[in-house]
């Protein structure tokens, strides 16, 4: 009996980008079109981004819900270079027209979903000089991604190291058996394996097993053994002299010796977190290249906590603040960026620490910014005075807006459920909606003449 590679739900902020790929989607057999290795890697990145977003939602999104991410971040997460940008746009548009049969590798399962489109819709649009991708899936795929009964754990960084379509397809199948006590995949016919690792529709490239083994399978096995966390071995089963069935033995490596590329893939979800803080993808990627992805990830979490603390003044330049946190950590001053911050009672949040002068510090705001801060405070007071029904209507409008923008995450949903509606991204959205409703689109701009709130 096969064991499921199950576990508890994966947190949204994992140190590595790990896709919990449903067993129903383990084997992707094309029925139309031709897919490249880069195209398949990008699709896995899209599945991961979507799964992270779904994990943050309290309920299944509407049928027309669209996921989104910067194209550059998707390319980096897939291990592709900037030179692949034009081809990636073509792959994305083709995915809408490709149809596939999704199969499970379990004995007797066979085809789970037949003739499915990989994407229901895909749009590439320009935002502030950057290409962004928006996409949607058939409802069955969304349901499986959100709550897979059984899944294979796929590390996108490992997949990014693989160079051929056959290597990627074979690795994903073997990864599904990573924790299987038998250490063996199911036995399948040579024709089945030929279709499972082929980038073309089923049956179009079937060849004599001996030739396919020498041209593709052996190379894929060698690359998987050299570049991933698994060691696999092909086992052939014969009738007479003919090979009729094949399976693979899988062993987890005790230590993965292959290091990260000098310029390896960047988690697209980390780029998205930066965008939510007001940091453009290009700037965040620059920090990651200059310093270290894990250090930047750690300091993004610090900045998220800082921005969500209503007892502290607003961060005027999130990118400069983040850069100072990263630079000072590397220089050994891990307390930089939080020293001198005071709570509403005037007490130090953390003891004063020496630090370079460029670290952001609380300061007196210019008159214009002070006016905006006072207006925000006034609006918060008015919101606090609303009736429960009025607050609920305001929260629902804010959540709807954030959902349409693809910004609805676990933190926002938890704040809304707890009634903590004036902090973080939810608070900023609630204040803006109320401000526009009461004062018009220029609610945060000081009038030339008149009272403070005229």
C-alpha positions in Angstrom: 0.0 0.0 0.0 1.3 3.5 -0.9 1.7 6.0 1.8 0.6 9.6 1.4 3.3 12.3 1.7 1.1 14.2 4.1 1.8 16.7 6.8 0.3 19.8 8.4 -0.5 22.8 6.4 2.5 24.7 5.1 2.8 28.2 6.4 2.7 31.0 3.9 6.1 32.4 4.9 8.3 29.4 4.4 12.0 29.8 4.2 11.9 27.9 0.9 9.2 27.9 -1.8 7.5 24.6 -1.5 4.5 23.5 -3.5 2.2 20.9 -2.1 1.2 19.4 -5.5 -2.0 17.3 -5.3 -1.5 13.6 -6.3 -4.2 14.1 -8.9 -1.8 16.5 -10.7 1.4 14.4 -10.3 1.5 13.4 -14.0 0.6 15.9 -16.7 0.1 14.4 -20.1 -0.4 16.9 -22.8 -3.3 16.4 -25.3 -2.4 19.5 -27.3 0.5 21.8 -27.8 4.1 21.4 -26.8 5.6 22.6 -23.5 9.2 23.5 -22.8 11.1 22.9 -19.6 10.9 26.7 -18.8 7.2 26.7 -19.4 6.6 23.8 -17.0 8.8 25.5 -14.3 6.8 28.7 -14.7 3.6 26.8 -14.3 4.8 25.2 -11.1 5.7 28.7 -9.8 2.2 29.9 -10.6 0.7 26.9 -8.7 2.8 27.8 -5.7 1.9 31.5 -5.7 -1.8 30.5 -6.0 -1.6 27.9 -3.2 0.0 30.5 -0.9 -2.8 32.9 -1.7 -5.4 30.3 -1.2 -3.9 29.3 2.2 -4.5 32.8 3.4 -8.2 32.8 2.4 -11.0 31.8 4.8 -13.2 30.5 2.0 -13.0 29.4 -1.6 -12.6 32.4 -3.9 -15.2 33.2 -6.6 -15.0 31.4 -9.9 -13.6 34.5 -11.7 -10.9 35.2 -9.1 -7.5 36.0 -10.6 -4.1 35.4 -9.0 -1.3 37.8 -9.9 2.5 38.3 -9.6 5.3 40.2 -11.3 6.6 38.4 -14.4 10.2 39.1 -13.4 9.7 37.5 -10.0 8.1 34.5 -11.6 11.0 34.1 -13.9 13.5 34.3 -11.1 11.5 31.8 -9.0 11.6 29.4 -11.9 15.3 29.8 -12.4 14.8 31.5 -15.8 16.9 34.4 -17.0 15.7 37.9 -18.1 16.4 36.6 -21.7 13.4 34.3 -21.3 10.9 37.1 -20.8 9.6 37.2 -24.4 9.3 33.4 -24.6 7.6 33.4 -21.1 4.9 35.7 -22.4 4.3 33.2 -25.3 4.3 30.2 -22.9 1.7 31.9 -20.7 -0.7 32.6 -23.5 -0.3 29.1 -24.9 -1.1 27.6 -21.5 -4.6 29.0 -21.8 -5.0 26.9 -25.0 -3.1 23.8 -23.9 -5.2 20.9 -22.7 -3.9 18.1 -20.5 -4.9 14.8 -18.8 -4.0 14.9 -15.2 -3.1 11.5 -13.7 -2.2 10.0 -10.3 0.6 7.5 -10.1 -1.3 5.2 -7.6 -2.1 1.7 -8.9 -5.5 1.6 -10.6 -6.0 5.4 -10.3 -5.3 6.3 -13.9 -6.6 9.5 -15.4 -8.2 11.8 -12.8 -9.1 14.8 -14.9 -9.4 14.6 -18.7 -9.0 17.4 -21.2 -8.5 20.2 -18.7 -7.1 23.6 -19.7 -4.0 24.5 -17.7 -5.3 28.0 -17.2 -8.8 29.4 -17.7 -7.5 32.9 -18.4 -4.2 34.7 -18.4 -3.5 38.5 -18.8 -0.2 40.2 -19.0 -0.3 43.9 -18.2 2.1 46.8 -17.6 2.1 48.4 -14.1 4.6 51.2 -13.4 6.9 50.0 -16.1 6.8 46.3 -14.9 5.1 43.3 -16.5 2.5 41.7 -14.2 0.7 38.4 -14.9 -2.8 37.7 -13.8 -4.4 34.2 -14.2 -7.2 31.9 -13.2 -7.8 28.2 -13.1 -10.7 25.8 -13.7 -12.6 25.4 -10.4 -11.4 21.8 -10.0 -7.8 22.8 -9.9 -8.4 25.6 -7.4 -10.2 23.2 -5.1 -7.4 20.7 -5.3 -4.7 23.3 -4.7 -6.5 24.8 -1.7 -7.2 21.5 0.1 -5.2 18.6 -1.3 -6.0 15.3 0.3 -2.6 13.9 -0.6 0.3 15.7 -2.1 3.9 15.6 -3.2 6.3 18.1 -1.7 8.1 20.0 -4.4 10.9 22.5 -3.7 10.9 25.1 -6.5 14.6 25.8 -6.0 15.4 22.2 -6.7 13.2 22.1 -9.8 14.8 25.3 -11.0 18.1 23.4 -11.2 16.8 20.9 -13.7 17.4 21.6 -17.4 15.1 19.2 -19.3 11.4 18.6 -19.4 12.0 14.9 -18.9 14.1 15.6 -15.7 11.4 17.8 -14.2 8.5 15.4 -15.0 10.4 12.4 -13.7 11.6 14.2 -10.5 8.0 15.3 -9.7 6.8 11.7 -10.0 9.6 10.4 -7.8 9.2 13.2 -5.3 5.7 11.9 -4.7 7.3 8.7 -3.3 9.9 10.4 -1.3 8.4 9.3 2.1 7.0 6.0 0.8 8.3 3.1 3.1 8.9 0.9 0.0 11.1 3.5 -1.7 9.6 2.4 -5.0 7.3 4.1 -7.5 4.4 2.1 -9.0 5.2 -0.2 -11.9 4.0 1.3 -15.2 4.2 0.3 -18.8 7.0 1.7 -21.0 4.3 3.6 -23.0 3.0 5.2 -19.8 6.5 6.5 -18.9 7.0 7.7 -22.4 3.9 9.9 -22.2 4.5 11.0 -18.6 7.9 12.6 -19.4 7.2 13.8 -22.9 6.6 17.6 -23.6 4.3 16.6 -26.5 0.8 15.1 -26.7 0.5 11.4 -25.7 1.6 8.9 -28.3 3.2 11.4 -30.6 6.8 10.7 -29.6 6.6 7.1 -28.5 9.7 5.2 -29.5 11.3 1.9 -28.8 12.0 1.8 -25.1 15.7 1.2 -25.6 16.1 4.4 -27.7 14.0 6.5 -25.3 16.0 5.2 -22.3 19.3 6.1 -23.9 18.1 9.5 -25.3 16.1 10.8 -22.3 15.6 8.6 -19.3 19.2 8.0 -18.5 20.1 11.6 -18.8 17.1 12.6 -16.6 18.2 10.1 -13.9 21.7 11.4 -14.0 20.6 15.0 -13.6 18.2 14.2 -10.8 20.9 12.4 -8.9 23.4 15.2 -9.4 21.2 18.2 -8.8 18.3 17.3 -6.4 17.7 15.9 -2.9 16.9 12.5 -4.3 18.8 9.5 -5.7 16.8 7.4 -8.1 17.5 4.1 -9.9 15.6 2.7 -12.8 14.3 -0.8 -12.5 13.1 -2.7 -15.6 10.7 -5.6 -15.7 10.9 -7.9 -18.6 8.8 -10.5 -20.4 11.3 -12.6 -22.1 13.9 -10.2 -23.5 11.4 -7.3 -23.9 11.1 -4.6 -21.2 7.3 -4.2 -20.5 7.2 -2.3 -17.2 9.4 0.2 -15.4 9.6 1.6 -11.9 12.1 3.7 -10.0 13.8 3.2 -6.6 14.0 6.4 -4.6 16.3 7.3 -1.7 16.5 10.6 0.1 20.0 12.0 0.2 21.4 12.5 3.7 22.9 15.8 2.6 22.3 17.7 -0.6 25.8 18.7 -1.8 24.6 20.8 -4.7 24.8 24.5 -3.7 22.5 27.3 -4.6 23.3 29.0 -7.9 25.2 32.3 -7.7 22.1 33.9 -9.0 19.4 31.4 -8.0 15.6 31.7 -8.1 13.9 34.2 -5.9 10.6 33.3 -4.2 7.9 35.2 -6.0 5.9 35.3 -2.7 8.7 37.3 -1.1 8.5 39.8 -4.0 4.8 40.0 -3.5 5.3 40.8 0.2 7.6 43.6 -0.8 5.0 45.0 -3.2 2.4 45.1 -0.4 4.9 47.2 1.7 5.3 49.6 -1.2 8.7 48.3 -2.4 9.0 47.7 -6.1 10.1 44.2 -7.3 13.2 45.6 -9.0 14.4 47.2 -5.8 13.8 44.2 -3.7 15.5 41.9 -6.1 18.5 44.3 -6.0 18.7 43.9 -2.2 18.5 40.2 -2.6 21.3 40.1 -5.1 23.5 42.5 -3.1 23.0 40.8 0.3 21.2 37.4 0.9 17.7 36.2 0.2 17.2 34.8 3.7 18.4 37.9 5.4 16.1 40.1 3.2 13.2 37.7 4.0 13.9 38.1 7.8 14.0 41.9 7.6 10.9 42.0 5.4 9.1 40.3 8.4 10.6 42.9 10.7 9.3 45.7 8.5 5.9 44.1 8.2 5.7 44.0 12.0 6.9 47.6 12.2 4.3 48.9 9.7 1.6 47.1 11.5 2.4 48.7 14.8 -0.1 51.6 15.2 1.8 52.9 18.3 4.7 54.0 16.1 4.9 56.7 13.4 4.5 55.8 9.8 7.4 54.5 7.8 7.9 57.2 5.1 10.2 55.2 2.8 9.8 51.4 3.3 12.7 50.6 0.9 15.2 52.8 2.7 14.1 51.4 6.0 14.5 47.8 4.8 17.8 48.5 3.3 19.1 50.0 6.5 17.9 47.0 8.5 19.7 44.6 6.1 22.9 46.6 6.0 23.1 47.1 9.7 22.5 43.4 10.4 25.3 42.5 8.0 27.5 45.0 9.9 26.6 43.3 13.2 24.3 46.0 14.5 21.1 43.9 14.7 19.3 46.5 16.9 19.4 49.2 14.2 16.0 50.3 12.9 14.2 49.6 16.2 16.1 51.7 18.7 14.6 55.0 19.8 11.1 53.8 18.8 8.7 54.7 21.6 5.2 53.5 22.4 2.2 55.7 22.9 3.1 56.1 26.6 6.5 57.5 25.7 8.4 54.4 26.8 11.3 52.9 24.9 10.3 49.8 22.8 13.9 48.7 22.9 17.0 50.1 24.6 18.9 52.8 22.7 21.6 51.2 20.5 24.4 52.9 18.6 23.9 52.8 14.9 24.9 54.5 11.7 23.2 57.8 11.0 21.3 56.6 7.9 19.1 54.3 9.9 15.5 55.6 9.8 14.6 57.3 13.1 11.4 58.9 14.3 11.4 62.6 13.5 9.1 65.6 13.5 7.0 65.5 10.4 6.9 68.3 7.8 3.7 70.4 8.1 2.1 68.7 5.1 2.7 65.2 6.5 1.7 66.3 10.0 -1.6 67.5 8.5 -2.2 64.1 6.8 -1.3 62.2 10.0 -3.8 64.4 11.9 -6.5 63.7 9.3 -5.9 60.0 9.6 -6.1 60.2 13.4 -9.4 62.1 13.1 -10.8 59.5 10.7 -9.8 56.7 13.0 -11.7 58.3 15.8 -14.8 58.7 13.7 -14.6 55.1 12.6 -14.3 54.0 16.3 -17.6 55.9 16.9 -19.5 54.1 14.2 -22.2 51.6 15.1 -21.4 47.8 14.8 -23.5 47.6 11.6 -21.7 50.6 10.0 -18.3 49.2 10.9 -19.3 45.8 9.4 -20.3 47.5 6.2 -17.0 49.4 6.1 -15.0 46.2 6.8 -16.9 44.2 4.1 -16.1 47.0 1.5 -12.4 47.0 2.5 -12.1 43.2 2.3 -13.9 43.2 -1.0 -11.4 45.8 -2.4 -8.4 43.9 -1.1 -9.7 40.7 -2.5 -10.1 42.2 -6.0 -6.5 43.4 -5.7 -5.2 40.0 -4.7 -4.1 41.4 -1.3 -6.3 39.5 1.0 -4.1 37.4 3.3 -4.3 35.5 6.6 -3.2 38.6 8.6 -5.9 40.8 7.1 -8.6 38.1 7.6 -7.6 37.6 11.2 -7.6 41.3 11.9 -11.1 41.6 10.4 -12.4 38.6 12.4 -11.0 40.0 15.6 -12.4 43.5 15.0 -8.9 45.0 14.8 -9.7 47.1 11.8 -7.4 50.1 12.2 -4.0 48.5 11.9 -1.8 47.3 9.1 -3.0 47.1 5.5 -6.7 46.6 6.5 -6.5 49.7 8.6 -5.0 51.8 5.8 -7.7 50.6 3.4 -10.6 51.2 5.9 -9.3 54.8 6.5 -8.9 55.5 2.8 -12.4 54.3 2.0 -13.9 56.3 4.8 -11.9 59.3 3.9 -12.9 59.3 0.3 -16.6 58.8 1.3 -16.6 61.7 3.7 -14.1 64.1 2.1 -13.8 63.0 -1.6 -10.8 61.7 -3.5 -8.5 64.5 -2.1 -9.2 63.5 1.5 -5.5 63.3 2.3 -4.6 66.7 0.7 -4.6 69.9 2.6 -6.9 72.6 1.3 -5.1 75.9 0.6 -7.5 77.8 2.9 -9.9 77.0 5.7 -10.0 74.7 8.7 -7.9 71.6 9.1 -10.7 69.3 8.0 -12.4 71.6 5.5 
